[in-house]
Amino acid sequence: MNYLRASMTVEEAVAHFSPDRNEVQEVYSETDEFIGYLTVEAIAHAIHCGELTRPIREFVVPEVSLPDQERQASSQAQLHAFFQSPTCQIVFNALYDGVYITDGAGITLFINQAYQRITGISEQEVIGVHMGNLIKQGIISVSASLETIRTKRPATLIQTIRNSRKIIVSATPVLSATNEILYIISSVRDITELIRLKHELDSQKLLRSDLPQADQTGLENVVLGTATRSLFRLADKVAKTDAKVLLQGETGAGKSMIAKYIHARSARSSEIFMELNCAAIPGHLVEAELFGYEPGSFTGALKQGKIGILESAHRGTLFLDEIGDLPLELQVKLLKVVEENQFMRVGSTEMRHVDVRIITATHRDLATLVRQGLFREDLYYRLNIVTFEVPPLRQRREEIVPLLETYLEKFNEKYNEQKKMTLECYEWLTNYDWPGNIRELANLVERLVVTTYHDTIDVGDLPGFLQQVLPRREPTSLREAVARLERMMIAEALQNHKTTRAAAEALEISQSAIVQKMKKLQMRVENES
C-alpha cells in the first residue's frame, strides 16, 4: 500500500487511487502514527460534495471489510487489464471518433489515436493526469468526465481545446455493483468536421443532375433544394405556354425569381420582362403607371403623355407583384386585359391591343380576399390558372448555405473584398428562421461584407438580434440551459433598450456585468460611442 498523510487534501489524495492499486489506502499522521483507511467511496463522496480542499483525515474510517476490499480490487484489476490489453487498444484505435478513458476519480488512463488527431493532444500530456489539472493548465475548457463524476449520469458538452478548437464530448460512466463509478468512457467528435460533412451532404443534394441549370436560364442566383425542386420543374413545363401564373408566398421568398425563371425559359425570353409592385405605388398612380395616360389627363401629367408598363411589355412578360393590393376599380380594367388583351390609357377613349403574358404574385390569401369582397372573384379565377405555393426559407434550410455563399461572392465582387464565413457561422445562420426570407439573407450578407474589419466572418460578427439563435435541441446540462436563458434575455433586452447600459438597468445588473456576459456568450458588443 501507498501511505497517505492525514494532512493531504482530497485533491492530492486522488492521484493515489488508480485501477492497478487497491481501492483502500492506509492513512498516517505526520509522526507516522496509523490513523485509519481512506476508501475510494470516501474520495468519490468528497468529490461529489465539492470538498477537494478538505484534509483527508475527515474522511478516514477506522476499519474496512477485507473481503470487500479484495473483491473490489480484483474487479478493478480485471477491468484495468481489459483496458490495457492490446486487443482493446486495437479496437479503440480503429474508431474514427476520439475515445478518452478515465478512472472513477477522473485520472486519465487512455486516449486513442483519433482523439490525438482531432485535438492535437498527445498521450504524454494527459496520461496519469487528473482532469481538473488539465483544465487548470488550459489544455481543455471543461470536463465531461468530471461532470459525470459529479452527477453519476452520462454528460454531453462542448469543450474548447487550448482556447481554439471545439469538440463535442459525450461521457458515459461504468458503474460497479454498488453503483460507484469505476471508469468513464468519453466519445469525442470534432464540431468543425461535423459541420463540414453536413454542408457537403447538403451540397450533394443540391447538385443533382436532374435540376435545371442556372446558365440555361440566364439567372445566377437560382438555388434549388428538395422543397423547391418540384416548383421549378412545374415552371419548366408552364414556361412553354402562355398560361396565367399566380405565385403565392411570404415576402422575399423568391417569387420574383420564379417569375424571371419562367420568362427566361419561355418563347418570350428574347423580349422584355417588366415588373410592377402594386403595393409600392399609391393607388391613384397605379392606373397611370400600368396603363399610361394621354397628354393633359390630370394635374402634373407630362405634356406629351406617357406609355404605361403594360404597353411597354408588348410581346414580353409583365410581372405584377402584390396583386392583392390592386384597388378594386383597377381590377375591372385589368380583367379586360386578361380576357381580351385590350385596355385604354387614362384620359383616352381609344381601345389599344397588347400581346403580353401576365404573371402575378402576392403574400396575401386571395381566396380570403375574394370572400371579404376585397378582390374580384372573376379576376381571381382568370389569374389563378396555375398556382405556385412558394415555401418560406425556413422550410428550405438546405438552400441557406448555398445562398449565403452566392451572395457572399456577389458582394465580395461588388465591394472588392475577400470575405469568407466560418463553418460555425454558416451553421449558426442555418438555425435562424429568416422571417424576411431571401431578401433578408441578401441584406445581412451585404451588411457583413461592408461592416466587418477582417476577412473571416464569424458568429461574433453577427448583429445583436441574431445572437440568440441556437441549434434547435434541448440543453443537455444546467450550465448550457443557464447560458441559453442568459443569451435570450440579454438579446431581448438589447433589442428593446438599444444600449448595454439601458439593457443592464432593465435586467438589474451592472453595465460591466452585461458586457462580460456578452463576451463570454460570444455576443457582439456594439460600439455605443
Contacts in CASP RR format, 6 or more apart in sequence:
PFRMAT RR
TARGET T0000
AUTHOR 0000-0000-0000
METHOD contacts of the structure
MODEL  1
MNYLRASMTVEEAVAHFSPDRNEVQEVYSETDEFIGYLTVEAIAHAIHCG
ELTRPIREFVVPEVSLPDQERQASSQAQLHAFFQSPTCQIVFNALYDGVY
ITDGAGITLFINQAYQRITGISEQEVIGVHMGNLIKQGIISVSASLETIR
TKRPATLIQTIRNSRKIIVSATPVLSATNEILYIISSVRDITELIRLKHE
LDSQKLLRSDLPQADQTGLENVVLGTATRSLFRLADKVAKTDAKVLLQGE
TGAGKSMIAKYIHARSARSSEIFMELNCAAIPGHLVEAELFGYEPGSFTG
ALKQGKIGILESAHRGTLFLDEIGDLPLELQVKLLKVVEENQFMRVGSTE
MRHVDVRIITATHRDLATLVRQGLFREDLYYRLNIVTFEVPPLRQRREEI
VPLLETYLEKFNEKYNEQKKMTLECYEWLTNYDWPGNIRELANLVERLVV
TTYHDTIDVGDLPGFLQQVLPRREPTSLREAVARLERMMIAEALQNHKTT
RAAAEALEISQSAIVQKMKKLQMRVENES
1 22 0 8 1.000
1 24 0 8 1.000
1 25 0 8 1.000
1 26 0 8 1.000
2 16 0 8 1.000
2 21 0 8 1.000
2 25 0 8 1.000
3 25 0 8 1.000
3 26 0 8 1.000
3 27 0 8 1.000
3 28 0 8 1.000
4 13 0 8 1.000
4 16 0 8 1.000
4 25 0 8 1.000
4 26 0 8 1.000
4 27 0 8 1.000
4 28 0 8 1.000
4 38 0 8 1.000
4 56 0 8 1.000
5 27 0 8 1.000
5 28 0 8 1.000
5 29 0 8 1.000
5 30 0 8 1.000
6 27 0 8 1.000
6 28 0 8 1.000
6 29 0 8 1.000
6 30 0 8 1.000
6 35 0 8 1.000
6 55 0 8 1.000
6 56 0 8 1.000
6 57 0 8 1.000
6 60 0 8 1.000
7 30 0 8 1.000
7 55 0 8 1.000
7 57 0 8 1.000
8 55 0 8 1.000
8 56 0 8 1.000
9 52 0 8 1.000
9 53 0 8 1.000
9 54 0 8 1.000
9 55 0 8 1.000
9 56 0 8 1.000
10 43 0 8 1.000
10 46 0 8 1.000
10 47 0 8 1.000
10 51 0 8 1.000
10 52 0 8 1.000
10 53 0 8 1.000
10 54 0 8 1.000
10 55 0 8 1.000
10 56 0 8 1.000
10 59 0 8 1.000
11 52 0 8 1.000
11 53 0 8 1.000
11 130 0 8 1.000
13 25 0 8 1.000
13 38 0 8 1.000
13 43 0 8 1.000
13 56 0 8 1.000
14 43 0 8 1.000
14 47 0 8 1.000
14 105 0 8 1.000
14 106 0 8 1.000
14 107 0 8 1.000
14 130 0 8 1.000
15 107 0 8 1.000
15 128 0 8 1.000
15 130 0 8 1.000
16 25 0 8 1.000
17 23 0 8 1.000
17 25 0 8 1.000
17 40 0 8 1.000
17 43 0 8 1.000
17 103 0 8 1.000
17 105 0 8 1.000
17 107 0 8 1.000
18 103 0 8 1.000
18 107 0 8 1.000
18 128 0 8 1.000
19 76 0 8 1.000
19 77 0 8 1.000
19 79 0 8 1.000
19 80 0 8 1.000
19 83 0 8 1.000
19 103 0 8 1.000
19 109 0 8 1.000
19 182 0 8 1.000
19 183 0 8 1.000
20 77 0 8 1.000
20 80 0 8 1.000
22 69 0 8 1.000
22 73 0 8 1.000
23 39 0 8 1.000
23 40 0 8 1.000
23 69 0 8 1.000
23 72 0 8 1.000
23 73 0 8 1.000
23 76 0 8 1.000
24 37 0 8 1.000
24 38 0 8 1.000
24 39 0 8 1.000
24 40 0 8 1.000
24 64 0 8 1.000
24 69 0 8 1.000
25 37 0 8 1.000
25 38 0 8 1.000
26 34 0 8 1.000
26 36 0 8 1.000
26 37 0 8 1.000
26 38 0 8 1.000
27 34 0 8 1.000
27 35 0 8 1.000
27 36 0 8 1.000
27 37 0 8 1.000
27 38 0 8 1.000
27 56 0 8 1.000
27 57 0 8 1.000
27 60 0 8 1.000
28 34 0 8 1.000
28 35 0 8 1.000
29 35 0 8 1.000
35 57 0 8 1.000
35 60 0 8 1.000
36 60 0 8 1.000
36 61 0 8 1.000
36 62 0 8 1.000
36 63 0 8 1.000
37 60 0 8 1.000
37 61 0 8 1.000
37 62 0 8 1.000
37 63 0 8 1.000
37 64 0 8 1.000
38 56 0 8 1.000
38 59 0 8 1.000
38 60 0 8 1.000
38 61 0 8 1.000
39 61 0 8 1.000
39 64 0 8 1.000
40 72 0 8 1.000
40 104 0 8 1.000
40 105 0 8 1.000
40 180 0 8 1.000
41 178 0 8 1.000
41 180 0 8 1.000
42 59 0 8 1.000
42 60 0 8 1.000
42 61 0 8 1.000
43 59 0 8 1.000
43 105 0 8 1.000
44 104 0 8 1.000
44 105 0 8 1.000
44 149 0 8 1.000
44 180 0 8 1.000
44 181 0 8 1.000
45 59 0 8 1.000
46 52 0 8 1.000
46 54 0 8 1.000
46 59 0 8 1.000
47 105 0 8 1.000
47 149 0 8 1.000
47 150 0 8 1.000
48 149 0 8 1.000
48 150 0 8 1.000
72 176 0 8 1.000
75 176 0 8 1.000
75 182 0 8 1.000
76 182 0 8 1.000
79 174 0 8 1.000
79 182 0 8 1.000
79 183 0 8 1.000
80 109 0 8 1.000
82 88 0 8 1.000
83 101 0 8 1.000
83 109 0 8 1.000
83 110 0 8 1.000
83 183 0 8 1.000
84 110 0 8 1.000
89 110 0 8 1.000
89 112 0 8 1.000
92 99 0 8 1.000
92 110 0 8 1.000
92 112 0 8 1.000
93 112 0 8 1.000
93 113 0 8 1.000
93 114 0 8 1.000
95 112 0 8 1.000
95 114 0 8 1.000
96 114 0 8 1.000
97 114 0 8 1.000
97 187 0 8 1.000
97 188 0 8 1.000
97 189 0 8 1.000
98 111 0 8 1.000
98 112 0 8 1.000
98 114 0 8 1.000
98 115 0 8 1.000
98 118 0 8 1.000
98 187 0 8 1.000
98 188 0 8 1.000
98 189 0 8 1.000
99 110 0 8 1.000
99 111 0 8 1.000
99 112 0 8 1.000
99 114 0 8 1.000
99 115 0 8 1.000
99 185 0 8 1.000
99 186 0 8 1.000
99 187 0 8 1.000
99 188 0 8 1.000
100 108 0 8 1.000
100 110 0 8 1.000
100 111 0 8 1.000
100 115 0 8 1.000
100 145 0 8 1.000
100 169 0 8 1.000
100 185 0 8 1.000
100 186 0 8 1.000
100 188 0 8 1.000
101 108 0 8 1.000
101 109 0 8 1.000
101 110 0 8 1.000
101 111 0 8 1.000
101 183 0 8 1.000
101 184 0 8 1.000
101 185 0 8 1.000
101 186 0 8 1.000
102 108 0 8 1.000
102 109 0 8 1.000
102 131 0 8 1.000
102 145 0 8 1.000
102 183 0 8 1.000
102 184 0 8 1.000
102 186 0 8 1.000
103 109 0 8 1.000
103 182 0 8 1.000
103 183 0 8 1.000
103 184 0 8 1.000
104 149 0 8 1.000
104 173 0 8 1.000
104 180 0 8 1.000
104 181 0 8 1.000
104 182 0 8 1.000
104 183 0 8 1.000
104 184 0 8 1.000
105 130 0 8 1.000
105 149 0 8 1.000
106 130 0 8 1.000
106 131 0 8 1.000
106 132 0 8 1.000
106 145 0 8 1.000
106 146 0 8 1.000
106 149 0 8 1.000
106 184 0 8 1.000
107 128 0 8 1.000
107 129 0 8 1.000
107 130 0 8 1.000
107 131 0 8 1.000
108 126 0 8 1.000
108 127 0 8 1.000
108 128 0 8 1.000
108 129 0 8 1.000
108 130 0 8 1.000
108 131 0 8 1.000
108 134 0 8 1.000
109 127 0 8 1.000
109 128 0 8 1.000
109 183 0 8 1.000
110 127 0 8 1.000
111 121 0 8 1.000
111 123 0 8 1.000
111 126 0 8 1.000
111 127 0 8 1.000
114 188 0 8 1.000
115 121 0 8 1.000
115 188 0 8 1.000
116 122 0 8 1.000
116 123 0 8 1.000
118 167 0 8 1.000
118 188 0 8 1.000
118 189 0 8 1.000
118 190 0 8 1.000
118 193 0 8 1.000
119 161 0 8 1.000
119 165 0 8 1.000
119 167 0 8 1.000
119 188 0 8 1.000
120 161 0 8 1.000
121 139 0 8 1.000
121 161 0 8 1.000
125 139 0 8 1.000
126 134 0 8 1.000
126 139 0 8 1.000
131 140 0 8 1.000
131 143 0 8 1.000
131 145 0 8 1.000
131 146 0 8 1.000
132 143 0 8 1.000
132 146 0 8 1.000
134 140 0 8 1.000
134 143 0 8 1.000
135 141 0 8 1.000
135 142 0 8 1.000
135 143 0 8 1.000
138 162 0 8 1.000
138 163 0 8 1.000
139 161 0 8 1.000
139 162 0 8 1.000
140 159 0 8 1.000
140 160 0 8 1.000
140 161 0 8 1.000
141 159 0 8 1.000
141 160 0 8 1.000
141 161 0 8 1.000
141 163 0 8 1.000
142 157 0 8 1.000
142 159 0 8 1.000
142 160 0 8 1.000
143 159 0 8 1.000
144 155 0 8 1.000
144 156 0 8 1.000
144 157 0 8 1.000
144 159 0 8 1.000
144 169 0 8 1.000
144 170 0 8 1.000
144 171 0 8 1.000
144 186 0 8 1.000
145 171 0 8 1.000
145 184 0 8 1.000
145 186 0 8 1.000
147 155 0 8 1.000
147 157 0 8 1.000
147 171 0 8 1.000
147 477 0 8 1.000
148 154 0 8 1.000
148 155 0 8 1.000
148 171 0 8 1.000
148 172 0 8 1.000
148 173 0 8 1.000
148 181 0 8 1.000
148 184 0 8 1.000
149 173 0 8 1.000
149 181 0 8 1.000
149 184 0 8 1.000
152 173 0 8 1.000
152 175 0 8 1.000
152 179 0 8 1.000
152 181 0 8 1.000
153 173 0 8 1.000
154 170 0 8 1.000
154 171 0 8 1.000
154 172 0 8 1.000
154 173 0 8 1.000
155 170 0 8 1.000
155 171 0 8 1.000
155 476 0 8 1.000
155 477 0 8 1.000
156 168 0 8 1.000
156 169 0 8 1.000
156 170 0 8 1.000
156 171 0 8 1.000
156 476 0 8 1.000
156 477 0 8 1.000
157 168 0 8 1.000
157 169 0 8 1.000
157 476 0 8 1.000
157 477 0 8 1.000
157 479 0 8 1.000
157 480 0 8 1.000
158 166 0 8 1.000
158 167 0 8 1.000
158 168 0 8 1.000
158 169 0 8 1.000
158 191 0 8 1.000
159 166 0 8 1.000
159 167 0 8 1.000
159 168 0 8 1.000
159 169 0 8 1.000
160 166 0 8 1.000
161 167 0 8 1.000
165 190 0 8 1.000
165 192 0 8 1.000
166 191 0 8 1.000
166 192 0 8 1.000
166 424 0 8 1.000
167 188 0 8 1.000
167 189 0 8 1.000
167 190 0 8 1.000
167 191 0 8 1.000
168 188 0 8 1.000
168 189 0 8 1.000
168 191 0 8 1.000
168 194 0 8 1.000
169 186 0 8 1.000
169 187 0 8 1.000
169 188 0 8 1.000
170 186 0 8 1.000
170 187 0 8 1.000
170 188 0 8 1.000
171 184 0 8 1.000
171 185 0 8 1.000
171 186 0 8 1.000
172 184 0 8 1.000
172 185 0 8 1.000
172 186 0 8 1.000
172 187 0 8 1.000
173 181 0 8 1.000
173 183 0 8 1.000
173 184 0 8 1.000
174 181 0 8 1.000
174 182 0 8 1.000
174 183 0 8 1.000
174 184 0 8 1.000
174 185 0 8 1.000
175 181 0 8 1.000
175 182 0 8 1.000
176 182 0 8 1.000
191 424 0 8 1.000
192 423 0 8 1.000
192 424 0 8 1.000
195 423 0 8 1.000
195 424 0 8 1.000
195 426 0 8 1.000
195 427 0 8 1.000
196 423 0 8 1.000
198 427 0 8 1.000
199 401 0 8 1.000
199 423 0 8 1.000
199 426 0 8 1.000
202 398 0 8 1.000
202 401 0 8 1.000
202 402 0 8 1.000
203 401 0 8 1.000
203 402 0 8 1.000
205 225 0 8 1.000
205 226 0 8 1.000
205 398 0 8 1.000
206 223 0 8 1.000
206 224 0 8 1.000
206 225 0 8 1.000
206 398 0 8 1.000
206 399 0 8 1.000
206 402 0 8 1.000
211 224 0 8 1.000
211 229 0 8 1.000
211 232 0 8 1.000
212 222 0 8 1.000
212 224 0 8 1.000
212 232 0 8 1.000
212 233 0 8 1.000
212 236 0 8 1.000
212 261 0 8 1.000
212 265 0 8 1.000
214 220 0 8 1.000
214 221 0 8 1.000
214 222 0 8 1.000
216 265 0 8 1.000
217 260 0 8 1.000
217 261 0 8 1.000
217 264 0 8 1.000
217 265 0 8 1.000
218 264 0 8 1.000
219 257 0 8 1.000
219 260 0 8 1.000
219 261 0 8 1.000
219 264 0 8 1.000
220 406 0 8 1.000
220 410 0 8 1.000
221 257 0 8 1.000
221 403 0 8 1.000
221 406 0 8 1.000
221 407 0 8 1.000
221 410 0 8 1.000
222 232 0 8 1.000
222 257 0 8 1.000
222 261 0 8 1.000
223 399 0 8 1.000
223 402 0 8 1.000
223 403 0 8 1.000
223 406 0 8 1.000
224 232 0 8 1.000
224 399 0 8 1.000
225 396 0 8 1.000
225 398 0 8 1.000
225 399 0 8 1.000
226 398 0 8 1.000
227 391 0 8 1.000
227 395 0 8 1.000
227 396 0 8 1.000
227 398 0 8 1.000
227 399 0 8 1.000
228 390 0 8 1.000
228 391 0 8 1.000
228 396 0 8 1.000
228 399 0 8 1.000
231 258 0 8 1.000
231 388 0 8 1.000
231 390 0 8 1.000
232 258 0 8 1.000
232 261 0 8 1.000
234 386 0 8 1.000
234 388 0 8 1.000
235 258 0 8 1.000
235 261 0 8 1.000
235 262 0 8 1.000
235 265 0 8 1.000
235 388 0 8 1.000
236 265 0 8 1.000
238 245 0 8 1.000
238 262 0 8 1.000
238 386 0 8 1.000
239 261 0 8 1.000
239 262 0 8 1.000
239 263 0 8 1.000
239 264 0 8 1.000
239 265 0 8 1.000
239 266 0 8 1.000
240 265 0 8 1.000
240 266 0 8 1.000
240 267 0 8 1.000
242 357 0 8 1.000
243 385 0 8 1.000
243 386 0 8 1.000
244 338 0 8 1.000
244 358 0 8 1.000
244 359 0 8 1.000
244 360 0 8 1.000
244 382 0 8 1.000
244 383 0 8 1.000
244 384 0 8 1.000
244 385 0 8 1.000
244 386 0 8 1.000
245 259 0 8 1.000
245 262 0 8 1.000
245 359 0 8 1.000
245 360 0 8 1.000
245 385 0 8 1.000
245 386 0 8 1.000
245 387 0 8 1.000
245 388 0 8 1.000
246 323 0 8 1.000
246 360 0 8 1.000
246 361 0 8 1.000
246 362 0 8 1.000
246 366 0 8 1.000
246 383 0 8 1.000
246 384 0 8 1.000
246 385 0 8 1.000
246 386 0 8 1.000
246 387 0 8 1.000
246 388 0 8 1.000
247 255 0 8 1.000
247 258 0 8 1.000
247 259 0 8 1.000
247 359 0 8 1.000
247 360 0 8 1.000
247 361 0 8 1.000
247 362 0 8 1.000
247 387 0 8 1.000
247 388 0 8 1.000
247 390 0 8 1.000
248 255 0 8 1.000
248 361 0 8 1.000
248 362 0 8 1.000
248 363 0 8 1.000
248 365 0 8 1.000
248 366 0 8 1.000
248 387 0 8 1.000
248 388 0 8 1.000
248 389 0 8 1.000
248 390 0 8 1.000
249 255 0 8 1.000
249 361 0 8 1.000
249 362 0 8 1.000
249 363 0 8 1.000
249 389 0 8 1.000
249 390 0 8 1.000
249 391 0 8 1.000
249 392 0 8 1.000
250 363 0 8 1.000
250 390 0 8 1.000
250 392 0 8 1.000
250 436 0 8 1.000
250 437 0 8 1.000
251 363 0 8 1.000
251 436 0 8 1.000
251 437 0 8 1.000
251 439 0 8 1.000
252 436 0 8 1.000
252 437 0 8 1.000
252 438 0 8 1.000
252 439 0 8 1.000
252 440 0 8 1.000
253 390 0 8 1.000
253 391 0 8 1.000
253 392 0 8 1.000
253 393 0 8 1.000
253 437 0 8 1.000
253 438 0 8 1.000
254 390 0 8 1.000
254 437 0 8 1.000
254 438 0 8 1.000
255 321 0 8 1.000
255 361 0 8 1.000
255 388 0 8 1.000
255 390 0 8 1.000
256 275 0 8 1.000
256 319 0 8 1.000
256 321 0 8 1.000
256 361 0 8 1.000
257 438 0 8 1.000
258 388 0 8 1.000
258 390 0 8 1.000
259 273 0 8 1.000
259 275 0 8 1.000
259 317 0 8 1.000
259 319 0 8 1.000
259 359 0 8 1.000
259 361 0 8 1.000
260 273 0 8 1.000
260 319 0 8 1.000
262 317 0 8 1.000
262 359 0 8 1.000
263 269 0 8 1.000
263 273 0 8 1.000
263 316 0 8 1.000
263 317 0 8 1.000
263 319 0 8 1.000
263 357 0 8 1.000
263 359 0 8 1.000
266 317 0 8 1.000
266 357 0 8 1.000
268 315 0 8 1.000
268 316 0 8 1.000
268 317 0 8 1.000
268 357 0 8 1.000
271 315 0 8 1.000
271 316 0 8 1.000
271 317 0 8 1.000
272 312 0 8 1.000
272 313 0 8 1.000
272 315 0 8 1.000
272 316 0 8 1.000
272 317 0 8 1.000
273 313 0 8 1.000
273 316 0 8 1.000
273 317 0 8 1.000
273 319 0 8 1.000
274 309 0 8 1.000
274 312 0 8 1.000
274 313 0 8 1.000
274 316 0 8 1.000
274 317 0 8 1.000
274 318 0 8 1.000
274 319 0 8 1.000
275 318 0 8 1.000
275 319 0 8 1.000
275 321 0 8 1.000
276 286 0 8 1.000
276 289 0 8 1.000
276 290 0 8 1.000
276 309 0 8 1.000
276 318 0 8 1.000
276 319 0 8 1.000
276 320 0 8 1.000
276 321 0 8 1.000
277 321 0 8 1.000
277 322 0 8 1.000
278 286 0 8 1.000
278 320 0 8 1.000
278 321 0 8 1.000
278 322 0 8 1.000
278 323 0 8 1.000
278 324 0 8 1.000
278 325 0 8 1.000
278 326 0 8 1.000
279 321 0 8 1.000
279 322 0 8 1.000
279 324 0 8 1.000
279 325 0 8 1.000
280 322 0 8 1.000
281 289 0 8 1.000
283 327 0 8 1.000
283 330 0 8 1.000
286 326 0 8 1.000
286 327 0 8 1.000
286 330 0 8 1.000
287 330 0 8 1.000
287 333 0 8 1.000
287 346 0 8 1.000
288 297 0 8 1.000
288 298 0 8 1.000
288 301 0 8 1.000
288 306 0 8 1.000
288 308 0 8 1.000
288 346 0 8 1.000
289 308 0 8 1.000
289 309 0 8 1.000
290 308 0 8 1.000
290 309 0 8 1.000
290 310 0 8 1.000
290 330 0 8 1.000
290 334 0 8 1.000
291 308 0 8 1.000
291 310 0 8 1.000
291 311 0 8 1.000
291 333 0 8 1.000
291 343 0 8 1.000
291 344 0 8 1.000
291 345 0 8 1.000
291 346 0 8 1.000
292 305 0 8 1.000
292 306 0 8 1.000
292 307 0 8 1.000
292 308 0 8 1.000
292 309 0 8 1.000
292 310 0 8 1.000
292 311 0 8 1.000
292 345 0 8 1.000
292 346 0 8 1.000
293 301 0 8 1.000
293 305 0 8 1.000
293 306 0 8 1.000
293 308 0 8 1.000
293 345 0 8 1.000
293 346 0 8 1.000
293 347 0 8 1.000
293 348 0 8 1.000
294 305 0 8 1.000
294 345 0 8 1.000
294 346 0 8 1.000
294 347 0 8 1.000
294 348 0 8 1.000
295 301 0 8 1.000
295 302 0 8 1.000
295 303 0 8 1.000
295 304 0 8 1.000
295 305 0 8 1.000
296 303 0 8 1.000
296 305 0 8 1.000
297 305 0 8 1.000
297 345 0 8 1.000
297 346 0 8 1.000
297 347 0 8 1.000
297 348 0 8 1.000
298 346 0 8 1.000
308 345 0 8 1.000
309 318 0 8 1.000
310 318 0 8 1.000
310 337 0 8 1.000
310 343 0 8 1.000
310 354 0 8 1.000
310 356 0 8 1.000
311 343 0 8 1.000
311 352 0 8 1.000
311 354 0 8 1.000
313 354 0 8 1.000
313 356 0 8 1.000
314 354 0 8 1.000
314 355 0 8 1.000
314 356 0 8 1.000
315 355 0 8 1.000
315 356 0 8 1.000
316 355 0 8 1.000
316 356 0 8 1.000
316 357 0 8 1.000
317 356 0 8 1.000
317 357 0 8 1.000
317 358 0 8 1.000
317 359 0 8 1.000
318 356 0 8 1.000
318 357 0 8 1.000
318 358 0 8 1.000
318 359 0 8 1.000
319 359 0 8 1.000
319 360 0 8 1.000
319 361 0 8 1.000
320 326 0 8 1.000
320 358 0 8 1.000
320 359 0 8 1.000
320 360 0 8 1.000
320 361 0 8 1.000
321 360 0 8 1.000
321 361 0 8 1.000
321 362 0 8 1.000
322 361 0 8 1.000
322 362 0 8 1.000
322 363 0 8 1.000
322 364 0 8 1.000
323 360 0 8 1.000
323 361 0 8 1.000
323 362 0 8 1.000
323 366 0 8 1.000
323 383 0 8 1.000
324 362 0 8 1.000
324 364 0 8 1.000
324 366 0 8 1.000
324 369 0 8 1.000
324 374 0 8 1.000
324 375 0 8 1.000
325 362 0 8 1.000
325 364 0 8 1.000
326 334 0 8 1.000
328 374 0 8 1.000
328 375 0 8 1.000
328 376 0 8 1.000
331 375 0 8 1.000
331 376 0 8 1.000
331 379 0 8 1.000
332 376 0 8 1.000
333 343 0 8 1.000
333 344 0 8 1.000
334 379 0 8 1.000
335 376 0 8 1.000
335 378 0 8 1.000
335 379 0 8 1.000
335 382 0 8 1.000
336 342 0 8 1.000
336 343 0 8 1.000
337 343 0 8 1.000
337 354 0 8 1.000
337 356 0 8 1.000
337 358 0 8 1.000
338 358 0 8 1.000
338 379 0 8 1.000
338 382 0 8 1.000
338 383 0 8 1.000
339 382 0 8 1.000
341 353 0 8 1.000
341 354 0 8 1.000
341 355 0 8 1.000
341 356 0 8 1.000
342 351 0 8 1.000
342 352 0 8 1.000
342 353 0 8 1.000
342 354 0 8 1.000
343 351 0 8 1.000
343 352 0 8 1.000
343 354 0 8 1.000
344 350 0 8 1.000
344 351 0 8 1.000
344 352 0 8 1.000
345 352 0 8 1.000
358 383 0 8 1.000
360 383 0 8 1.000
366 375 0 8 1.000
366 380 0 8 1.000
366 384 0 8 1.000
367 380 0 8 1.000
369 375 0 8 1.000
370 376 0 8 1.000
370 377 0 8 1.000
370 380 0 8 1.000
392 434 0 8 1.000
392 437 0 8 1.000
393 399 0 8 1.000
393 400 0 8 1.000
393 403 0 8 1.000
393 434 0 8 1.000
393 436 0 8 1.000
393 437 0 8 1.000
393 438 0 8 1.000
393 441 0 8 1.000
394 433 0 8 1.000
394 434 0 8 1.000
397 430 0 8 1.000
400 426 0 8 1.000
400 429 0 8 1.000
400 430 0 8 1.000
400 434 0 8 1.000
400 441 0 8 1.000
401 426 0 8 1.000
401 429 0 8 1.000
401 430 0 8 1.000
403 438 0 8 1.000
403 441 0 8 1.000
403 442 0 8 1.000
404 421 0 8 1.000
404 426 0 8 1.000
404 429 0 8 1.000
404 441 0 8 1.000
404 445 0 8 1.000
407 441 0 8 1.000
407 442 0 8 1.000
407 445 0 8 1.000
407 446 0 8 1.000
408 419 0 8 1.000
408 420 0 8 1.000
408 421 0 8 1.000
408 445 0 8 1.000
408 449 0 8 1.000
411 417 0 8 1.000
411 419 0 8 1.000
411 445 0 8 1.000
411 446 0 8 1.000
411 449 0 8 1.000
411 450 0 8 1.000
412 418 0 8 1.000
412 419 0 8 1.000
412 449 0 8 1.000
415 449 0 8 1.000
415 450 0 8 1.000
417 449 0 8 1.000
417 455 0 8 1.000
418 455 0 8 1.000
419 448 0 8 1.000
419 449 0 8 1.000
419 452 0 8 1.000
419 455 0 8 1.000
419 456 0 8 1.000
419 457 0 8 1.000
420 455 0 8 1.000
420 456 0 8 1.000
420 457 0 8 1.000
421 456 0 8 1.000
421 457 0 8 1.000
421 458 0 8 1.000
422 456 0 8 1.000
422 457 0 8 1.000
422 458 0 8 1.000
422 459 0 8 1.000
424 458 0 8 1.000
424 459 0 8 1.000
425 457 0 8 1.000
425 458 0 8 1.000
425 459 0 8 1.000
425 461 0 8 1.000
425 462 0 8 1.000
427 471 0 8 1.000
428 459 0 8 1.000
428 462 0 8 1.000
428 466 0 8 1.000
428 469 0 8 1.000
429 444 0 8 1.000
429 462 0 8 1.000
429 466 0 8 1.000
429 469 0 8 1.000
431 469 0 8 1.000
431 470 0 8 1.000
431 471 0 8 1.000
431 472 0 8 1.000
432 466 0 8 1.000
432 469 0 8 1.000
434 440 0 8 1.000
434 441 0 8 1.000
444 463 0 8 1.000
444 466 0 8 1.000
447 463 0 8 1.000
448 457 0 8 1.000
448 461 0 8 1.000
448 462 0 8 1.000
452 461 0 8 1.000
459 522 0 8 1.000
460 467 0 8 1.000
460 522 0 8 1.000
460 523 0 8 1.000
460 524 0 8 1.000
461 524 0 8 1.000
462 524 0 8 1.000
463 524 0 8 1.000
464 491 0 8 1.000
464 494 0 8 1.000
464 495 0 8 1.000
464 523 0 8 1.000
464 524 0 8 1.000
464 526 0 8 1.000
465 491 0 8 1.000
465 495 0 8 1.000
467 487 0 8 1.000
467 490 0 8 1.000
467 491 0 8 1.000
467 518 0 8 1.000
467 521 0 8 1.000
467 522 0 8 1.000
467 523 0 8 1.000
467 524 0 8 1.000
468 487 0 8 1.000
468 488 0 8 1.000
468 491 0 8 1.000
468 492 0 8 1.000
470 484 0 8 1.000
470 487 0 8 1.000
475 481 0 8 1.000
475 484 0 8 1.000
483 521 0 8 1.000
486 517 0 8 1.000
486 521 0 8 1.000
487 521 0 8 1.000
487 523 0 8 1.000
489 507 0 8 1.000
490 503 0 8 1.000
490 507 0 8 1.000
490 514 0 8 1.000
490 517 0 8 1.000
490 518 0 8 1.000
490 521 0 8 1.000
490 523 0 8 1.000
491 523 0 8 1.000
493 503 0 8 1.000
493 504 0 8 1.000
493 506 0 8 1.000
493 507 0 8 1.000
494 500 0 8 1.000
494 503 0 8 1.000
496 503 0 8 1.000
496 506 0 8 1.000
497 503 0 8 1.000
497 505 0 8 1.000
497 506 0 8 1.000
499 528 0 8 1.000
500 511 0 8 1.000
500 514 0 8 1.000
500 515 0 8 1.000
500 518 0 8 1.000
500 525 0 8 1.000
500 528 0 8 1.000
501 511 0 8 1.000
501 528 0 8 1.000
503 514 0 8 1.000
504 510 0 8 1.000
504 511 0 8 1.000
504 513 0 8 1.000
504 514 0 8 1.000
507 514 0 8 1.000
515 525 0 8 1.000
517 523 0 8 1.000
518 524 0 8 1.000
518 525 0 8 1.000
519 525 0 8 1.000
END
